[in-house]
Amino acid sequence: ITAEIDGLVNVETGLVFRGGKDRRLKLTSRDNTYSGTQFQFAKNQSPQGLLVEGGEKVEFHGLRFELSQQTTPKEGVVAAAVTLRGVKEAKFVQCVFVQPNALKLPYKRGPMASLFIDTPAGAEHPRPVVTLDDCLFDNTPQSVGQFAIAINGAATVHVTNCAFMPHATLFQFRKDCTKENTSVHLRHCDAFVVHGPAFRFTPNTSAQVHASHNVFSRPVSELSPATSPDVVSPQGNLIFLPERASVEYFGDSNVYHNLNAFVERPSKEVTLEKKDGMVLMDARQEFLAKTRGKDMYAIVLGERMDPRRHPTVLGRAEELTFQ
């Protein structure tokens, strides 16, 4: 199935593509500013805007995926603009993902994710390959996105030449992720790490992260306080590791600008005033050696980043609007 989308398609009640053996789907548009899907999550409705179940291959070229919300999902549920479940291969090229009115991320409720890769036990294809090239995970001046990408279960995810504006989390690894079957490969990407970590793990999960030639930037010094005890406080760190979670991190030629820490534990285990349990940037090699990881040829910068020597995240994001 091949189709070109002209304008925003409202998928409020959910749109499902159920693939089978050798079934393929390709959706394209000529303008990722105005053409794509629009999904608003509301109470008592499907949490998926576009759901792809099974199939050989799906492709999305130049589409815009908008995700908004009236309420927050129940605990354990992910509401997503696009959900991939059991498809063998998925590819996104020059797509824009945006959450125009995302609420603050609460405790004991489910998140909103622009893209959710969910591989349940017994899926038609046990380890999907998902590729994102030249994509932008955007937000608006009035709203910070919750999760850019959430992963549950086996998946190999390749993200190249993409830009991430501020989100509560860029990548979340959920309960069925393991380092044996879940890996993210991030290359030549630029990311604002402001309101939360780049990589957030849930308890008892693990994964492999391969990051090369990326910029992770926190352009502000202060961490914004939570507005209430029920709201998850932002963490401007690279990795968030709760109890019994682990990561195998392989870094090469990345720029880390003004990050609060390389690894942060949950707030009940550590405070900003007492950094016991946190892995600061200058201690990352010792931490990685214990997990068989490594981080080579990195540049670690303080608050002031010289634009003459290093690329800026904002500049890359502007380039990736494809206008």
C-alpha positions as CSV (number, residue, x, y, z in Angstrom):
1,I,0.0,0.0,0.0
2,T,1.4,3.4,-1.1
3,A,-0.3,6.7,-0.4
4,E,0.5,10.4,-0.4
5,I,-1.0,12.5,2.4
6,D,-2.0,16.1,1.8
7,G,-2.9,18.0,5.0
8,L,-3.4,16.8,8.6
9,V,-5.5,13.6,9.1
10,N,-7.3,13.5,12.4
11,V,-6.9,10.0,13.9
12,E,-8.7,10.7,17.1
13,T,-10.4,7.3,17.2
14,G,-7.2,5.5,16.2
15,L,-6.0,4.2,12.8
16,V,-4.7,0.6,12.6
17,F,-2.6,-1.0,9.8
18,R,-2.5,-4.8,10.3
19,G,0.1,-6.3,8.1
20,G,0.7,-9.9,7.2
21,K,3.4,-11.8,5.4
22,D,4.9,-9.6,2.6
23,R,2.6,-6.7,3.4
24,R,4.1,-3.3,3.1
25,L,2.9,0.3,3.8
26,K,4.5,3.5,2.5
27,L,3.0,7.0,3.4
28,T,4.6,10.1,2.0
29,S,3.9,13.9,1.8
30,R,5.5,16.9,0.2
31,D,5.3,19.1,3.2
32,N,6.1,17.9,6.8
33,T,4.9,21.3,8.2
34,Y,1.2,20.6,7.4
35,S,0.8,17.0,6.2
36,G,0.6,14.0,8.5
37,T,-1.5,12.7,11.4
38,Q,-3.0,14.6,14.3
39,F,-3.9,12.6,17.5
40,Q,-5.4,13.9,20.7
41,F,-5.4,11.5,23.6
42,A,-8.6,11.8,25.7
43,K,-10.2,9.8,28.5
44,N,-11.7,6.4,27.6
45,Q,-10.2,6.2,24.1
46,S,-7.4,4.2,22.4
47,P,-3.9,5.3,23.4
48,Q,-2.6,4.8,19.9
49,G,-3.0,7.4,17.1
50,L,-1.5,5.3,14.3
51,L,-0.9,1.6,15.2
52,V,1.1,-0.7,13.0
53,E,0.6,-4.3,13.8
54,G,2.8,-6.9,12.0
55,G,3.8,-6.6,8.4
56,E,7.1,-6.8,6.5
57,K,8.0,-3.1,6.2
58,V,6.4,0.3,6.8
59,E,7.9,3.6,5.5
60,F,7.0,7.2,6.4
61,H,8.6,10.0,4.3
62,G,8.1,13.7,5.1
63,L,5.2,13.4,7.5
64,R,4.2,15.4,10.5
65,F,3.0,13.5,13.6
66,E,1.2,15.7,16.2
67,L,0.3,14.3,19.6
68,S,-1.8,16.3,22.1
69,Q,-3.6,15.3,25.3
70,Q,-6.6,16.1,27.4
71,T,-5.5,13.8,30.2
72,T,-2.7,11.5,31.2
73,P,-2.8,7.7,30.5
74,K,-3.2,5.1,33.2
75,E,-0.1,3.7,34.9
76,G,1.6,1.2,32.6
77,V,0.0,2.6,29.4
78,V,1.9,4.7,26.8
79,A,-0.2,7.0,24.6
80,A,1.6,7.5,21.3
81,A,1.3,9.3,18.0
82,V,2.8,6.2,16.3
83,T,3.0,2.7,17.8
84,L,4.9,-0.1,16.1
85,R,4.0,-3.6,17.3
86,G,5.4,-6.6,15.6
87,V,6.4,-5.1,12.3
88,K,9.7,-6.4,10.9
89,E,11.1,-3.1,9.6
90,A,10.1,0.5,9.9
91,K,11.7,3.6,8.4
92,F,11.0,7.3,9.1
93,V,12.7,9.9,6.8
94,Q,12.5,13.7,7.2
95,C,9.5,13.4,9.6
96,V,8.6,15.8,12.3
97,F,7.2,14.7,15.7
98,V,5.6,17.3,18.0
99,Q,3.6,17.4,21.2
100,P,2.0,20.8,21.2
101,N,0.3,20.8,24.6
102,A,2.0,18.1,26.7
103,L,1.3,18.1,30.4
104,K,4.1,17.7,32.9
105,L,5.1,14.1,33.5
106,P,3.4,12.8,36.7
107,Y,4.2,9.9,38.9
108,K,2.1,6.7,38.7
109,R,0.6,7.6,35.4
110,G,1.5,6.6,31.9
111,P,3.6,8.9,29.5
112,M,3.0,10.4,26.2
113,A,5.5,9.3,23.5
114,S,5.8,10.5,19.9
115,L,7.0,7.1,18.9
116,F,6.4,3.8,20.8
117,I,8.2,0.6,19.8
118,D,6.4,-2.2,21.5
119,T,7.4,-5.8,21.0
120,P,5.3,-8.2,23.0
121,A,6.1,-11.8,23.6
122,G,5.0,-13.9,20.6
123,A,5.2,-11.0,18.2
124,E,5.2,-11.9,14.5
125,H,8.7,-10.4,14.2
126,P,10.6,-10.8,17.5
127,R,13.2,-8.0,17.0
128,P,12.1,-5.1,14.7
129,V,14.6,-2.8,13.1
130,V,13.5,0.8,13.2
131,T,15.4,3.6,11.4
132,L,15.0,7.3,11.7
133,D,16.9,9.6,9.3
134,D,16.8,13.4,9.2
135,C,13.9,13.6,11.7
136,L,13.0,16.4,14.1
137,F,11.4,15.8,17.5
138,D,10.1,19.3,18.1
139,N,8.1,21.1,20.8
140,T,6.5,24.5,21.1
141,P,7.4,27.6,23.2
142,Q,4.4,26.8,25.4
143,S,5.0,23.1,25.9
144,V,7.8,20.6,26.5
145,G,7.3,17.2,25.1
146,Q,7.2,14.2,27.5
147,F,8.9,11.2,25.8
148,A,10.3,11.4,22.3
149,I,10.8,7.6,21.8
150,A,9.6,4.8,24.2
151,I,10.8,1.2,23.7
152,N,9.3,-1.9,25.3
153,G,11.0,-5.2,24.4
154,A,13.3,-6.3,21.7
155,A,14.3,-3.7,19.1
156,T,17.2,-2.4,17.1
157,V,16.8,1.4,16.6
158,H,19.0,3.4,14.3
159,V,18.7,7.2,14.7
160,T,20.9,9.3,12.3
161,N,21.1,13.0,11.6
162,C,18.1,13.8,13.9
163,A,17.5,16.7,16.3
164,F,15.7,16.6,19.6
165,M,14.3,19.8,21.2
166,P,13.6,19.7,25.0
167,H,11.6,16.7,26.3
168,A,11.2,15.1,29.7
169,T,13.1,12.1,28.1
170,L,14.5,11.4,24.7
171,F,14.6,7.6,25.0
172,Q,12.7,5.5,27.6
173,F,13.5,1.8,28.1
174,R,10.5,0.0,29.6
175,K,10.1,-3.3,31.5
176,D,10.7,-5.8,28.7
177,C,14.0,-4.2,27.5
178,T,17.2,-6.2,28.0
179,K,20.8,-5.5,26.9
180,E,20.7,-8.8,24.9
181,N,17.7,-7.7,22.7
182,T,17.4,-3.9,22.9
183,S,19.8,-1.5,21.4
184,V,19.8,2.1,20.2
185,H,22.4,3.5,17.8
186,L,22.5,7.3,17.8
187,R,24.7,8.9,15.1
188,H,25.3,12.6,14.2
189,C,22.3,13.8,16.3
190,D,21.9,16.9,18.3
191,A,19.8,17.0,21.5
192,F,18.8,19.5,24.1
193,V,19.0,17.7,27.5
194,V,17.1,20.2,29.6
195,H,14.0,18.9,31.3
196,G,15.1,15.3,31.6
197,P,17.7,12.7,30.7
198,A,18.6,11.6,27.2
199,F,18.2,7.9,28.2
200,R,15.7,7.0,31.0
201,F,15.4,3.4,32.3
202,T,12.6,1.9,34.3
203,P,13.4,-0.5,37.2
204,N,14.8,-3.9,36.3
205,T,15.6,-3.0,32.7
206,S,18.7,-2.9,30.6
207,A,19.8,-2.0,27.1
208,Q,22.7,-1.2,24.9
209,V,23.3,2.4,23.8
210,H,25.7,3.2,21.0
211,A,26.3,6.9,20.6
212,S,28.8,8.5,18.1
213,H,29.4,12.0,16.9
214,N,26.4,13.5,18.8
215,V,25.9,16.7,20.7
216,F,24.1,16.6,24.1
217,S,23.6,20.1,25.4
218,R,22.1,21.6,28.5
219,P,22.2,25.4,27.7
220,V,20.8,26.5,31.1
221,S,22.4,26.0,34.4
222,E,19.4,25.7,36.7
223,L,17.1,22.7,37.1
224,S,13.5,23.7,37.2
225,P,11.8,22.6,40.5
226,A,8.8,20.4,40.4
227,T,5.5,22.2,40.5
228,S,4.1,19.6,42.9
229,P,5.2,16.4,44.7
230,D,3.3,14.4,42.1
231,V,5.4,15.7,39.2
232,V,8.7,14.1,38.2
233,S,11.5,16.6,38.6
234,P,13.6,17.2,35.5
235,Q,17.1,15.8,35.4
236,G,19.6,17.4,33.0
237,N,21.7,14.3,32.7
238,L,22.7,11.8,30.1
239,I,21.3,8.6,31.8
240,F,18.7,8.0,34.5
241,L,19.2,4.6,36.2
242,P,16.7,3.5,38.9
243,E,16.9,0.3,41.0
244,R,18.3,-2.8,39.3
245,A,18.6,-1.1,35.9
246,S,21.8,-1.2,33.9
247,V,23.2,0.1,30.6
248,E,26.0,-0.8,28.3
249,Y,27.0,2.5,26.8
250,F,29.4,2.8,23.9
251,G,30.3,6.4,23.1
252,D,32.6,7.7,20.4
253,S,33.4,11.4,19.6
254,N,30.4,12.9,21.4
255,V,30.2,16.5,22.8
256,Y,28.7,16.7,26.3
257,H,27.8,20.3,27.1
258,N,27.0,21.4,30.6
259,L,25.3,18.1,31.6
260,N,24.5,17.8,35.3
261,A,25.8,14.3,35.5
262,F,26.6,11.3,33.3
263,V,24.3,9.0,35.4
264,E,21.7,10.0,38.0
265,R,19.8,7.7,40.4
266,P,16.2,8.3,41.5
267,S,15.6,11.3,43.7
268,K,14.9,9.1,46.8
269,E,18.5,7.8,46.6
270,V,20.4,11.0,45.9
271,T,19.9,14.8,46.0
272,L,21.6,17.5,44.1
273,E,23.2,18.7,47.3
274,K,24.5,15.2,48.1
275,K,25.9,13.5,45.0
276,D,26.5,10.1,46.4
277,G,25.3,7.6,43.9
278,M,25.6,10.0,41.0
279,V,28.2,9.4,38.3
280,L,29.6,12.8,37.4
281,M,31.1,13.4,33.9
282,D,34.7,13.0,35.1
283,A,33.9,9.7,36.7
284,R,32.2,8.1,33.7
285,Q,35.1,6.0,32.5
286,E,35.3,4.2,35.9
287,F,31.5,3.6,35.8
288,L,31.6,2.3,32.2
289,A,34.5,-0.1,32.9
290,K,32.3,-1.9,35.3
291,T,29.6,-2.4,32.7
292,R,31.9,-3.3,29.7
293,G,31.2,0.1,28.1
294,K,33.4,2.8,26.9
295,D,33.4,6.5,25.9
296,M,36.2,7.5,23.5
297,Y,37.3,10.9,22.1
298,A,34.6,12.8,23.9
299,I,34.6,16.6,24.4
300,V,33.2,17.7,27.8
301,L,32.2,21.4,27.9
302,G,31.1,23.6,30.7
303,E,28.3,26.1,30.6
304,R,29.8,28.3,27.9
305,M,30.2,26.5,24.5
306,D,32.3,28.2,21.8
307,P,30.2,28.0,18.6
308,R,33.3,28.5,16.6
309,R,34.7,25.2,17.7
310,H,31.6,23.0,18.1
311,P,28.2,22.7,16.4
312,T,25.2,24.0,18.2
313,V,22.0,22.0,18.7
314,L,19.8,24.9,17.8
315,G,21.5,25.3,14.4
316,R,21.0,21.7,13.6
317,A,17.4,21.8,14.6
318,E,16.8,24.7,12.3
319,E,18.5,22.9,9.4
320,L,16.2,19.9,10.1
321,T,13.0,21.8,9.5
322,F,13.6,21.0,5.8
323,Q,12.3,24.3,4.6
